[in-house]
Amino acid sequence: MIEFTLAPILEFVLRARGWQVPDRLAALAAMLPAVPCAGVEFPLAGDLAMDLQQRLKIPADLARLEAMAAQARSDTAAPAAFPRQALSRLCEFLRGDSRYTEVWLELDAKPAAGIFPLSVFLRLAKLSSQAQQEAIEDAAAVLDLALPDAGRTAVARSLGACPPGAAVTHVGFMLGRPGQPLRLVIERVPFDGMADYLARAGWPGDAQAAQRQVDWLFTHADRIRLALAVSDGLRDELGFECFVGRENGSDPRFACLLDLLMRQGYCSPEARRRVLAWPAPLTPVSVTEAWPTPLMLDALIRGGNALGWLDCRISHIKLSTDRNRPAKAYLGFVDAWESISHRDDGAILHAPAAAPRRPVHDATRGAMQFLLASRGQGGWWHDYDKFFGTVSDEWVSAYAAHALAETGDPEALRAARRTWDLLERRVRGGWGWNHVQPADADSTLWVLLLAARLGKLESKPAREGEAFIRAHMSRAGGVCTYNREHCADWTPGRHYCAGWFEAHACVTAAVAAYAPLREPALNYLRQTQLDDGAWQGYWWLSPYYTTCHAAEALALGGMDQDRARIARAAAWAGRQVQAAVALNAFESALALRLLALDEPGGVAERLLGRLLSAQGSDGSWESSAWLEFPNSAGGRELCSDGLRTLTTATVLRSLVRLCAATTPG
C-alpha cells in the first residue's frame, strides 16, 4: 500500500494562498507523512528558500511516520542519505515514553553537502531538570548524535539556570547541520530576567545586548522564547521566537510587530503583506480546486457529524542576534474539526470557587496578586477579544496598572512602571484598544491617569496624550471616544458607527478625574445626570461605571453646587441595593464607591460582605465588566472581560479606597 505524503496537502495550501510551489519544497514534502499540521519558515527579507516543518503528535501520528520510513526503504527515488533507520528507531523509542509529547520534523531547503537536511525537535513534558537532562541524552543516543562532555555540561547548566516558572520546553537535534548542534528552547523567562538567565546558563554572547533586544521586541510581542545552540558548549548565536495572541490562532496585532521589524530593516514590505495575508480558514466550499485526497480519506475514516477545514495561522516570528541570519515568519496550517451540533463559541472563563470570606486587607492582597500573576510575559495585560476580533492590550493594561499603582505596594508599583515603559513606546498622539485600532480618548485617559500616579505627566508621551484628549472635547465639555479625522487617517476606508464620534458620558466621567481637564468635563456631567440620579454611559451595559466616575469627579471638584448631585447618585445606588437588585461583582464594586460618597454604612456593609464572599480562591472575581459595542451595521455586540482583568481591577480599586477610608491617620 502506498502511503500518502504531505506534498499534495502543502501544495494545495500554497496554491490557495496564490503562492508558487518551489520544486525543492514539493520534494521535501514528499518525504513526510500526510499529517496536516505543517508549515514553512518564510524569510522576511531577501530571496531565500523556505524550510519545511511538520508536527506529529505522540503517539497518535507515529504510525504514519513509521510507514513513511518503511516506504522510503523500498523507494528508489528516495535520497540515499534519507535517515530511514534513525526515524524507525525514533518512533519505537517515543511510543509509550511519557517524557515527550510532540515531535517536529524540519527539512532544510538548502542542505549542507552530503547531509540529509533533517532536524528533529521534541517537546518535553513537565519534568525536573535532572529528568529533562536524561530525556535529552536518551533521545540523542537514539539518533546517533554524539554529545561531547562540554555539550552535556552546557545542557545541564541551561536547564538549571531556569528561574521559577520557566523551563526548557523543546530540544532540537540538528542532524542536517554541520557539527549537529542541539537547540534548547526556553519559555517563560521573565521580561526583565533574560540577561540574568543567559549569564547563569554560561551563554558567551553579550547578555545585556540580548536583554535590550528582547525588551524592544516586547513592545509588540506577547511572549518570547529563547533558542540556545549547543555543540561543544553553548554557542554565541541566540534566537528570539516572538508570539502574538493565543497559541491556537493568528492575531491581527502581528501587523504591529512586523511594522516594528520593518523599521529596523528585518522585514520587507512585500514580506509583511504576504505574511499578513496568510491567516484564514480553508474549507471544501471556499476553495476552487478539489479537496486533497488524504484529507478526504481522513474525513471518511473519522466519520460522524463533523465539519473539517484547514486553519492557516501565523505561529511566530524568529530573529537572531546574528544579523546575517534572516528573520523568519513561521506560517502553518492545521486540520480543525468541529461538531456541527456542539460548537463552542468561546465561553467566559469563570472565577474559581469562592474561598472562605477574607478580611478586606487580605482580599485586597489577593486581588493584587491575581493581577500581577495574570500579566503576560512582557508585562502586558490582555482581555476582551470581540472588538474587531482582536484583544485589548493598551486600554486593559493602563486600567489594570492604574489599579495596582493605587495600592502603593512596591511590587505593584514596579508592575505599573513596567506598563508605562511599554505604553510610552506606543504613543501615536494617544493610545487605544490596541495598536491595531485607532487611538481613542478613553484609553488615552487611563494612560494619563497612570502617568499621573507615577509622576510622568511632564513626559512627552503624556503631553501628547493630554493634547489628544483636548482634541476630542466639545465646547460643552463632553468627550467623544473617537475623532472622525483621526480614524480616517489611521484606518482609511473602514466604516465606523456614527455614534462613536459623539460625546459620551462614560468617557467624560473618566476624563473628569484628570485634574487638567476636570472643569469642562464637570460642566458636561452637570447637564447630563438623569432624573433618578444616575448617568447612562455609551459603551457600558450597566450605568454603574458612568455614575460612579461622574459622582467621584464631582466630589473631587469640591463645589457646593454639586453636593445634591452626588447625593442623588449615591441614593440611586442605595435604592438598587436595598431593592435586592442582583448586582454582579463589577457593579457591586462601583456601587460601594458611590455609597461611600453619601450613604449610611449599613447598606454598604451588606454589599461589601457579598462582594468579599464572592472572591475566587485565586483572588479574582467572576467576569462581569460588560461592554456594549454599537456597530456600523446598527447592531450591538456584548463583550466581557473573559480573563477577569477589568472586574478584578475595579474591585481592587474599591477595596483600596475602603481601606484608606477606615485606616486611622
Secondary structure, 3 states (H helix, E strand, C coil): CCCCECHHHHHHHHHHCCCCCCHHHHHHHCCCECCCEEEEEEECCCCCCCEEEEEEECCCCHHHHHHHHHHHHHCCCCCCCCCHHHHHHHHHHHCCCCCEEEEEEEECCCCCCCCCCEEEEEEECCCCHHHHHHHHHHHHHHCCCCCCHHHHHHHHHHHHCCCCCCEEEEEEECCCCCCCCEEEEEECCCCCCHHHHHHHHCCCCCHHHHHHHHHHHCCCCCEEEEEEEECCCEEEEEEEEEECCCCCCCCCCHHHHHHHHHHCCCCCHHHHHHHHCCCEEECCCCCCCCCCHHHHHHHHHHCCCEEEEEEEEEEEEEEECCCCCCCEEEEEEEEEEEECCCCCCCCCCCCCCECCCCCHHHHHHHHHHHHHHCCCCCCCCCEEEEECCEEECHHHHHHHHHHHHHHCCHHHHHHHHHHHHHHHHCCCCCEECCCCCCEEHHHHHHHHHHHHHCCCCCCHHHHHHHHHHHCCECCCCCEECCCHHHHHHHCCCCCCCHHHHCECHHHHHHHCCCHHHHHHHHHHHHHHCCCCCCCCCCCECCCHHHHHHHHHHHHHHCCHHHHHHHHHHHHHHHHHHHCCCCCCHHHHHHHHHHHHHHCCHHHHHHHHHHHHHCCECCCCCCCCCCEEEECCCCCEEEECCCCCHHHHHHHHHHHHHHHHHHCCC
